[in-house]
Amino acid sequence: MKLILAVIQPTKLEAVQQALARIGVTRMSVADAMGFARQRGQIESFRGAEYQTNLLRKVELEIAVNDDFVERTIECLLQSARSSHEGTIGDGKIFVLPMDETVQINDAQRGPSAI
């Protein structure tokens, strides 16, 4: 079992959800996130005054998958979250973490079947 964390552009969320549903990944958690990396922020305007913001809005997806779904989930994210065919800076990152145990709260089921 693995936990896939994907940080993507907010505009790509709906496309990513649809693409994941097509491959059978229908469960995920979605959270708003702020990020600072190679994009280096941007200039914003508020009430006529310009200011530099370092943190840009992103969306974080948390997707728990069994080992046989890891590669197809990553490939799906790579294809659906890119802003262009080649991709650009700011499209996001994918992190794959080992997951030792999963427990379903309602019936205490454990392991891969709890995902």
Beta strands, then each sheet from edge to edge (+ up, - down):
strand 1: 2-8
strand 2: 29-35
strand 3: 42-46
strand 4: 49-53
strand 5: 56-65
strand 6: 92-98
sheet 1: 2+ 5- 1+ 6-
sheet 2: 3+ 4-
end
